[in-house]
Amino acid sequence: MKSSEIRKAFLEYFRQKGHEIVKSSSLIPRHDPTLLFTNAGMVQFKSVFLGEESREYKRAASCQKCLRAGGKHSDIENVGHTRRHHTFFEMLGNFSFGDYFKRDAILFAWELLTGWFKLPTERLWVSIYEEDDEAERIWMDAVGVPKERIVRLGAKDNFWQMADTGPCGPCSEVVIDQGEDMGCGRPECAVGCDCDRFLELWNLVFMQYNRDEGGNLQPLPNPSIDTGMGLERIAAVLQGKENNFDTDLFSDIISAISAHTGVPYGRSTETDVSIRVIADHVRAAAFLLTEGLMPSNEGRGYVLRRIIRRASRHARLLGAEDPLLYKVLDAVASSMGDTYPELLDERERASKVLKVEEERFSRTLQTGMRILDEILSSLKDSGKTVIPGEEVFRLYDTYGFPLDLVKDIARDSGFEIDEEGFHASMDAQRERARASWVGEEEAVAPIYRELLSEIGKTVFVGYETTETDSVVRAIVKDGKVVEEVSEGEEAEIFLDKTPFYGESGGQVGDTGVMEAEGVRLEVKDTKKPLEGMHSHFIRVKKGTLKVWTKLRCEVNAERRRAIMRNHTATHLLQAALRTVLGEHVKQAGSLVEPDRLRFDFTHFSSLNKDELSSVEDIVNDRIMDNIPVTTEERDIKEALASGVIALFGEKYGEKVRVVGISDFSRELCGGTHCSATGEIGLFTIVSEGSVASGIRRIEALTGKSALKHIRDEQKELESIALMLKSDRPSEKVRLLIEELKTLQREKEKLKGEAVRDRAIEAVKGARTLDGVKVVSYRVDGLHQKDLRSLADNVRDRLGSGIIVLASAKDNQASFVAMVTKDLKERFNAGEILKKVAAASGGRGGGKAEMAQGGTKQIDKLDSALSSVYDIVREYQSNT
């Protein structure tokens, strides 16, 4: 079976079994700060398993994009060297949320593998948790697996848990015996061995317990099922391949690599490893880039950069001197684009990013090689043969040198590396990386989950109104639920319904007031700790607030209107950017506040003045057209099929809100907006710049803020015109600049004449020591650069000799020493200057022909210059 047929058959089988077929979620789990990347099929259902979210279905199946690279779950170092390790892979899975349990999960797995996929039953084994008698009975009695082919394993292999506490349970794996030829040859080789003979195909997790903080297991009221089977593994088995890379999932990609490098796959073990690394890593890079992730030096972007650079390094090992990965990207898009059309949509942009990153790595690689040469030279001089782990990590972290590259170079040079020290530094880096990406989204405090289950969701009515009568359902102060708060205290309150928008989607939360008889509250902010839950951060200005109090709630309407103007303008801005720059432009972040808006987007170069003016004009034209802004709720699949813009990786529900501005802009958005574009009033861009590789940022203003900005700029121009006493300030400034340049040229001319005069004076004072002319000369008031220029002039006039110059300025002095080329074999400017500077309590050094230094002990300057002659004589006596 082709991989596309396997994928289709899996989903069709479970469709027939009543499962909802759910689209793969993003590789970037934006709403799960505990993960760098989506690494299993259950990740998008985590909130369902935890009881935080309910869906319209009780059973689901998916083919999930997964990535294991970086952090706890990382296979990157093994990729290319083994038959089955990957960074990017596809996970086939079926899930039950309190519906069917062990028996059906086991029967489904067996029927699909043996009935649909036709795997021979005599080659299939089963592993179960050592204490799971129920699973053993089902496998034996309901399926008919012989007892001798059921293996009990411990918790390390066959007990799964989401975290230290929470849902967990035993698991059972279906294993296929691939034959003795695939094994390790050891007599004890059996299910559970790390070799390739007994290959784990499908893991069935039976979530039936909840582990509390004391480590105790309590039965779950609604046991659930989470299963996972790697598409790459089952494809290899069904296609009769010993190696995942030999399947049709990789064949087109590997062919493209061989075509571009001229290195055939299968020629040698060494080159095959490099080809497999490139094939795997370019798939991972393609999917991550498609989702808007950019290479960087921290968090997820750091992992992407490492993947790209590791692949680029292996491309060089195959003889590719120029960027290669961006060329292979076409093969990834072509072979997987039918299943993942985003690869085709984003191919051009991803290709550009890859090429830029490869070119950057090429430059850093050259720099890194110089650094490594310096390290090896220093170690040789000190008689050491081990490269410190910290230095190896610095090469890896700063210059993208993979560990195996440093190993190879070290081995060729007769050195070893301190791997233990390297891994210690790597662990420290991982902690820093983890801290950086956990910081992107704070983990939700348990108290919010508890409250949500107790009081239910907050009904948001803020699209229709900015005022409501609402009831206080809960009060939280200092992380604890309380019954009341008094005047002067601050707390979070939760209502049955609210007009206050909670911060999300880049839009800040609302502020305002709430009142009841004898009570007045200031609402300082509103947030959404969980979907459907609004937390109002309040300060009690008067009275005592108690749970169940009925409040009159009023949003700060003027502030809300300013936010709405900026949010609608952000939609217009994105559409204008795509019109001017191209459809590769994707939102990479945004901030919508009352006084400004900020929009981050994917693009590779700064916008020129014409492009910025065009964007600004388009937005203002749409504002003047006063186009109605429409909102409608639609089914997510239907909305996406209609071509609306969605933020890649954002977690959307089954029903979504579509904000439309005629046919110019249509986006999925939960924010608040104007009813027509004319309400924005005015739009002006105040800045455009880079925030990361391939990510640009525009900051802009609307309405009164834009008008104030323009007036401020006008006042500034009027002030300049007044100072220049001209009604044409730009022309006056141009004339002043020309005049300044003329004066500068005259100054340089006079300086050159002064240098010439001083050089003549210095040469006149030269002494001849055994046929060598020596100049020792002091001239104060010069910067180091000017002193160097004077030394060049003296050298040119002297022809042959030794020059040492000094200049005192601003309580310190500078030295420059030079030795003409004909004398550099006998005298060394660096050594001479080192001794002269030391004589004045300073430091200095350099090369044979030129050296520089300095001192703060100006009173010793003359005596130091006098020592020059003795230093030269010492040289002459030694030679």
N, C-alpha and C positions, 0 to 999 in steps of 0.2 A: 504493500500500500504506500502511496505517496503521502508525505507529511500532511498535505492539505486534506487528503481523504481521511487520514487518522483524526485530525482535528475536527473535521466535519462529522465523522461517524460518532465520535465521543459525545459531541453536543447533541446530535440527533437522537442518540440512544437515551440520553437523560431527558430530552424534550418529551420523548414518548413515555417516559416514566413520571411525567407531571412536573418536571423541574422548569423554573424560569431560567432562560438563557440570559445571563448578565454579561454585558460588555466588559472587557478588561479595564481595570482602573489604571490611573497613571502610575508610572514607575516612581514618581515622587509623591510620597504619602504626606500631602501638605497638612492634613489634619491629624497626623500621628507623630508627635515630636519624639517618640521613642525610637523611631526608625530612620536610618539614612535613606533607604530605598525599599520599595515593595519587594519582599523576598519570598512571598508565598501567596497562594490564592486566597487564603482566609483574611488577608489584611483589610480588604475593602469591606469585609463583613464583621470586622472586629467589634464595632459598636452594637451590632445586632446580637452577637454572642454575649456581650456584656450587659445586654438588656437596656442600653441607652437609646436604642432606635428600633422601631418596628417597621416592617415592610409588608407589602400587599401579598407576598408569597412566603411559604414556609419551607420550600425546598428550591435550591438554585444550582446551576452549573455554569462554569466559565472556563475560558482559556486565558489565563492571566500572564501578562508580561512581568517578568521577575528579574531582579539583579542582585547578585551577591558579590560585592566588591567594596572593601572598606568596612570598618567597624567590626562587630563581633562575627557577622556572617560574611566571610570573604574567602573566595576561591581563587583570587587573581594569581597568586604565586604558582598554583598547580596547573593553570590553564596552559595547554599546549604540550605538557609533559605526560598527561594521563589521557585515557580514552574518553572520560566522561565528565571532566570538570569544565564549567563555563562561568563567565560573569553574567551575561544575559541568557535567559532561557525562558521557555513557555511552560507554565504549570497547568495541566488539565485537572480540574477538581469538581467534585459534587458536594453539596452542603445541605444539611438539614437543621432547621432552627426550631427544635422542640417537636419535630414531626416524627419521621422514622428514626430507628436507632440501629443497633449492631446487626441484627439479623438482615434487614434490608440492605444496609451498606455492604455487607459481605456478599450477599446474593447478587447485588448489582455489579460489583467488581468482578465476580467470577463469571457471570453471564457475559459481560462485555469482553473480557479477556479470552474466554474459551469459545463463546458462541459467535461473537461478532468479529473478533480479531483472530480466531482460530489457533490460539496458542495451544500446544500439546500439554494436556493435563499432567502427563507423567514427568514433565520437566519443571512443574510449578511446585514451589514450597511455600510455607507460611510461617511467619514468626509472630508470636504473641507475647504480651507482658506475662512475666512468670507467675503472677497471681490471678490471671484472668481465665478462670475456668469456664465462664459463660462463652467467651469467644471460641475456646477450643471445642465446646460442644456444638456450636453452630457450624464451625468448619467441618467437623466430623459428621454430624448427623444431617444437617441441611444441605451441605455441599458434597460431602463424600470424600474429603481429603483424608488419606490414611494418617493415623496417629503418628507414625514414624516420620512423616514429612511436615509435622507441626513442631516448631522449635520454640521453647520458652526462653526469653531473654530478659535481662534486668532493666531497671528504670532508665539507665543510661541510653539504651537502645530503643526501648518500647514503652516509654511513658512520656507523654507530651504535656507541657504547660506553657501558657502564654507569658507568664511572669512569675516572680517568687510567690505571689498570691493571686487568687482569681481562678477562672475556669481551667480545668486540666483533666487528664484522663489517660487510660491505657491506649495503646495503638497496636495495630496489626499490619504487617507488611507482606505483600505478595512478592515472592522472590522467584526468579527463573534461573535454573542451572544451565549455564552456557557451555558446560563441558570441561573436561580436565585440561584441554589445551589452553583454556583461558585462565586457569588457576595458578596458584603459587607453587604447587607441587608438594606442599607439606602434608604429612599424614593427617594432621589435625584440621586441615582445611574443611570448613563447613559453613552453613548459614551463619552470618555474622562476621565472617572473615573479610578483611579489607581488600582482598584481591578481586579480580573481575569475574571469577567463575560464578559466584552466587550474586546475581545482580538484583538489587532492590528496585522493583518496578512501581509499586503503588502503595502509598502509606495511608491507612485508614485510621483516623483519630476519633476515639470515642470520648467525647467531652461529657463526663458524667459526674464530676466532683467539683467542688469549690474548695481551694486551699486557703485557710485563714492565716492570720499573722503568726499564729503559733505553730503553723505547719500541719494542722489537723485537716483531714479530708471530710467534707460534708457532701452528701448526695445533692445534685442539682435537681430542682423540681421539674425542669424540662431538659433532659439530656439531648445533646446535639451531635452532629456529625461534621467532620472537616476532613476531606481527603485530598491527596495531591499525587499526581503522576507526571513526571517530566516528559514533555513531548519528544525531546531529543533522544531520550533513552528508549521509549517504546518504539520510536521510528527506527532506531538502529536494530532492535530485535526483529521487528516486522519486515525490515528490508534486508535482513541477513548480514548485517554489517557488524564487525567487531569493534568499531570505533564510531562514536557519534559524528565525528567530522567527515566520515565517509558517506553519510546520508545525503538525501537530496536537499536537506535544509542548508547545507554548506557547499554543495557541489558547484553552483554558479559563482559563489563568492570566491572559492578556492581557484576556480578556473580563471577568474579575473585577476587574482593576485599573480598567478603563474604567467598570464599573458603580459602583464605590466612589468614583471621582473625578469622574465625569461628563465625562471627556475621552475621546472616541472615538479608537481607533487608526487612523492614516492621515490624521489631520487636518493635521498639520504635521510637518516634519522634527524640529523642536525637541522637541515633546511626544512624538513617537515614540521618540526617544532615551531619554527618561526612562522611558517605559513599558517599553522593552526592558531597561533597567538593572534596574528593579524586578522584572520577570519572571525575569530570570536570577538576580539576587541572592537573591530569596526562595526559589528552588529550592535554591541553595547553603546558605542559612541553615537551611532546613527539614531537609536531610539531616544537616548538622553537629550541629544541636540534637538530632535524633533519636538520634545516636550518643553523646549525653551531653556533648558539648563545650559550655562556657559562655563567654559573652563576658568578656574580661578585658583587661589591659593588657600582656600579654606572650605570646610564642610563638603557638601556634595560636589561642588565645582572642582574641588581639589581631587576627588576621586576620579572625576571625568578627565581631568588633565593627566592624571597618572595613567589611566587606561590608554589615552591617545599617545602619550609619550612612550609607553611600553611597546605599543604596536609600531610606532615610528622607529624605535630602536631596532626592532626585529626586521623592519623593512630595510634598514641600512645593512643588517647582517646578510640580507639577500642581494645586496649590491645596489639598492635604490638610493641614489644620492639626492634626487629631487623628491618633493612631496608625493606620496603614493596613496595614502588612505582616502583622500577626497575623490580619487579616481575610482577606487573600489566601491565607494558609497553607492554608485549607480547600480551595481550588482545586488546590493542589499535591498535597495528600493524596488528593483525589478522583481526580485524573487519573493519578497514579502509584502509588496505593495497592495496586492489584492486583499489580503487579510487585514493589513494595517495601512489604509490609504493615506494616513498622515505622513508616512514616509515619502510618498510621491509629492504630496502638497508642500512639504518642507525641504525637499531634496536640494534645491538651489541654495537656500540659506545655510543648511547644514554643511554642504560642500564647501562653501566659502569659509565658514568657521574652522572646519578641519584643515583647510589649506593654510589659513593664517596661523593656526596653532602649530602645525608641522614646521612652518617656516620659523616661527619663534623658537621652537625646540632645537632646530638646526643651529641657530645662533647661540643658544645657551649651551648646547653640547660642545661647541668649539671652546667657549669660555670655561666650561667645566673640565675639559681635557687639559687646559692650561693649569687649572687649579690642581688637578690630580697629579700632573707632572711635577708641580712645585712640592706637593705633599711627599711624593716618592723621593724626590731629590733631597728634601730635608731629612727624611727618615734614613736614607743612605748615608748622609753625612754624619748622622748621630749613631750609625751602626745598628739601627732597629730594623726588624723584618715584619712587623705587624702593623697594619694600618688601623689606627684607633676607630672604634665604632662611631664616635661622635663625628669624625671627619667623613666616614662613609655615609652617615645619615645626612650630613650637610650637603654632600654632593647629590644625594637622592632628593632631598627636600628642596634645595635651592636651584639645582641645575637639571633635575629630572633624571638623574642617573639611576637606572634600576640596579638592584643589588647584584644581579648576575653579570652585568656589564663591569662593575668594579671588580668582581671576583675574577673575571676573565683577564682583565688588564693586570691585576695584581699577580695572578698566577704566571702570566707571561714575563713579568718583571722580577719574579722570585720573591714575592711577598705573600703574606697571608692577611686576612682581615679579621677584626674582632667582631664576629657576628653577634655575640651576646650583647656587646655595647651598642651595636646598631639596633638590635631589636628593643633594647631598653629605651633608646631615643625614639624609636618608632611608636612604642606604647605611649610615651609621653605626648607625642604628636597626635595620636589617635584621641587621647583625652582632650587635647586642645580643640581638635576638629569636632569632637562630639559636643563640647561646650558651645562651640560657635553655632552648630545647627540646632541644638536643643534651644538655644537662645532665640531662634527664629519664632518659636511658638512655645509658650510656657505650658507645661503639662497641666491638665485640668485638675483642680483640687477635688478630692473625693467628696467634699461637702456639697458640691454642686450636683453631683450625680445622685446623692442621697435626697437632696431637696427636690430634684426633678421627679424622682419616683414618688415623692410624698405629695407635692403640690401640683404636679403636672406642668404643661407648657404655658407660657405667657402668650396670650392672643395679641398679635401686633395689629393695631388699627391705624398706624401712622401714615399709611398711604392716603387714607381718606380724610383724616382730621388731625389737628394738633392739640385737641382738648378732649379729655374723657373724665368720667367718674369711675374710679377704680378702687379695688379692695386690696389691702396689704395682706399677702398670704404668708410672708416670712420676712424676718429681719436677721441679718448676719452682721456681727461686729467682731473684729479681730479674729476672723475665721471660725467663729462659733455662733450657733443659732441662739438668739435671745428673744425675749417677749416684748421688750420695749427699749427705746433710747430717748434720752432727754436733751434739753436745750444745750447747744454747744458741742454735742457728740456727733461723730461721723459714723456712717454704717452703709451697708448695702441692703436695699429692700427689693422684694419680688412681688409683683402684682398679678391679678387675674387677667388684666388686659392693659395695654399701654400704647400711647401715641409716640413714645420716645424711641427713636431708632437706635439700635445697639451697634456699636462699632463693628464693621465687617466689610469685606469687599473693598477695602481701601478708604471707605467713608468713615469719618469720625462719628462718635456718638453724640446724641442730642443733649442739650442742657435745658434748664427751665426751672419751674417752681411747682410745688404741690401744696395744697392747703386743705385743712379740715377745721372744724370749730376749735379754736384755741391752739391750732398747730400750723406752723409754716415751715416748709422744707425747701432748701436750695438743692436742685439737682445739678451736681457738678460734672457728671459724665454718665454715659450708659454703655454697657458692654454686653456681649453675648458669650458667656463662658461655655455654653453648650447650645447646640442647635435648638431653637424654639424657646430659649430661656433668656430673659432680659434682666440684667442686674443694674439697678439704679444706684449710683453712688451719691449719697445725700449728706447734707449737713443740717441738723435741726436748728433752725433760726429762732423758733418759738415753741414752747410747750413740750409735751411728751407724746411720742408716737408709739402706738401699740399695734400688735398684730390684729387684723380684722378691721382696722380703721378704714373708713371710706374716705378717699381723697379726691379732691378736684385737681386734675393734672393738666398743666399747661406747658407745652414746649415753647422755648424761645423762638418765636415765629420768624423774626427778622434774621436770626442766625441760621435757622433752617433754610430760609429762602436763599441765603448766600451760598450755603452748601449745595443746594439743588442746582443753582446756576453753575457752580464749578463742576458738579457731577455730569450734568448734561453736556457741558462744554468739553469734558474729557472724552465723551463718546464722539463728539464732533471732531475733536483733535485726532483721535485714532483713525477715523475714517479719512480725514484730510491727509494724514501721513501716509496711509496706504495708497491714496490717490497720487500723491506727489512722488513718493519713494518706491512704491511697489508693494505687492501683497505679501512680501516676506516679513513686513513689519508685524510684530506680535507684541502684545502687552507683556511686560516683564515685571510690572509692579505699578502701584499708583497710590496717591494720597490725596484725598479730597477733604479740604478744610474750609471754614467759612471765608478766610482771607486769601487763599491761594489754592492752586492745584499743582500736582506733580505727577508726571507720567513717564515711566520707564518703558523703553521699547527696544526691540532687536533691530540693529542696523550697524554697518561696519565702518562708517566714517562720519565726521562731523557734517552738519548741514550748513551749506553756504548761505549767504544772505538772500539769494534769489529763492532758494528752497524754503527758507523760513518765512519769507514774505508771501510765497504762494500758499503755504499752510495757513498762515494767519488770514490771508484774504479769503480762502475757501471757508474757513470757520465763520468769519464775519459775514460773508455772503449768505450763509445758511441762517445766521441769526437774523439778518434783515429780512429774509424770506418769511420769518415767523411761522415756521413749519410746526404743525401739531406734534407733540411727543406722545406716542401711544404705548400702552402697556397691556399685555395679555398673558394669561397663564396657559401653557401648552405642555403636552407630553414631551419629555426630554428627547426621545428618539425622533419624534415628528419635528421638533424645533431644530435639532441638529441637521436633519435631512434637508430642511428648508434653506440652510446656508447661513444661519445666524453665527455671529462670532462668540466663541466661548473661551474662557481662560483655561488653557491646557493644564490639566492636573487638578483643577478646582473640583471640589466634591459637590455635585448637584443631585437633587432628589429626583424622583420619578416625574414630578411636576415642576416646571421652571417658569420663571417670569421673563418675558421677552420685551425689551424696551426698543421701540422703533422710532426712527426719525425719517419718515417717508421711505424711499428706497435707498437713501444715502447711508444710513447706519441702522443695523439691527444686532443687538447684543443680548446675551443672557445676563441679567443684572437684578439684584435684589435691593438696590439703592433707591433713594428718593430723587425725583426729577421734576424739572419745570413742566408745565402743561403745554408750552410752546417755546420754540427756540428764541423768540423775540424777548422773552423775559430775562435772558442772559445779558442783554444790553450791549456789551462791548467785550471783546476778547483781545488780549495782547500777550505775546511771548516775552518773558523777561530774561530767560537764560536757556542755553542748550549746551550740554557737555557730556562727557563720558563718565560712567560710574563703574564699568567693568569692561573686560574684553568683549566687544560685540554688543554692548548695552549702552544706549544713549538715554539722556534724561532731559526732558523739557519742563521748565517751571513757567506757569502762566497765571494771569489774573483775569477776573471778569468783573462786570458791573462797576460798582463804586470803587473797588480796589484798583481796577484797571484805569478808571478815570483819574484817580488820585495819582497813580504812577505816571501817567502822561503829563499831568499838571506839574508834578515834581520835576520831571525832566525839562519841561518848558521853563520852569523857574530857574533851573540850573543854567540853561542856555541864556536866559535873560541876564543872569548874574555875570556870566562870562562876557557877554556882549558889553555890559556896563563897565567891567574892569578893563576891557580892551578899547573902550570908547569907540565902538564900531557897530553899525547895524548889519555888518557882514562878518560875523566872528570867525567863520571857517576860513575866509580869505585872509583875514588878519593873522590868524594862527599859522597859515601856510607861509606867509611872508616872514613871520618871526622864526619859524623853523629853518627857513633858508638862510636867514641872517645868522642863526645859531650855528649852522653847519659851516658857514664862511668863517666865523670866529674860531670854530674848532680847528679848521684847517690851518688857520694862522697860528693858533696855539701850538699845534703839532710841528709846524715849520720852525717856530722859535725853539721848541723843545729839542728838535733835531739839531739845530745849530748849537744849542747849549751842550748837548751830548757830544757833538763833534769837538767842541772846544775843550771839554773835560777829557775826552779821549786823547786829544793831542797833548794835553798837560800830563796825563798819566803816562803816556809813552815816553815823553821827555824825561820823566823821572825813573825810567827803567834802569835796573842794575844788571850787569853781565857777570854771571858766576860760572867760571870754567866754560865759557862759550855759550851759556844759556841765558837769554834775557829774562829778567824777572820783574813783574810789575806788582807792587803792593800799594794800594791807593784807597783813600777814604774820601767820600763825598756824601754829606748828610742831606736828609730830606727826600730821599728816593724810596719808592715802593720796590718790592722785590722784582716785579716785572720790569720796572725802569732800570734797575741795577743790572738785570740780565741783558737788557738792550745795550747799556753802556759797555758791558763786558764784551759783547759781540763786536762792537765798534772798535774797542781797544785791540782785540784779537786780530781783526782784519788789518789794522794799521801796523801791528807789531810784526805780523808775518809768521814768526816762530818764537815761542817762549811760553812762560807760565804767568798767569794773571790771577790775582786775588784782590777782590774789591769788597769794601764794606760801606754801609750807610746806616746812620742812626735816624730813627723817626718814631715819634709817639712812644717814647720810653722803651724802645727796643731797637735792636740792630739786625740787619740782614747781611749775609755773606754770599758771594758768588765766586767760584774758582773755575778756571779753564786751563786746559793744557792743549796746545795745538797738536794736530794729528801726527806730525813728524816726530813728536817727543813722547807720545802716549805709551810706547813700549818701555820707556825709561822712568816716566813719572805718572802718577795716578792722581787726578784732580780730587776724587773722592777721599783718598787717604790724606792728602794734603789738607783739605778743608776740615776733615774730622779733627786733626791736630790743632789747626788754627782756632776752630770754634771752641775746642776744649780749653785752650789757653785763656779764653774769655768767659769760661763757665757756661758755654752753650753747647749746642749739638749740631752736627752736620754730616753730610755724606752724599754720595752719588756715584757716577760712573767715571771711567778713566779720563774722558774729555771734558766733562762738566759736572759740577756739584754745587749744592746750595745748603745753607744753614742759617742759624740765628742765635742770638743771645739777648738777655735782658740786662746784663752787666756792662752797660755802655762805658763805664769808667775804665774797663780793661781792654777796650777796642783797639787803642793805639798800640799797646804792648803786644796784643795778639797779632796785629798786622806786621809789627817789627819781627816777630818770630818766623815769618814766612821764609826769610833768607836762610836762617839756621836750618829750617826743615828741608829746604832744597839742597843745602850743603850735605845734610845727613843722607839724603837720597844718593847724592853723587859719590859720597865716600863708600856707601854700601854696594855701589855698582862699579 
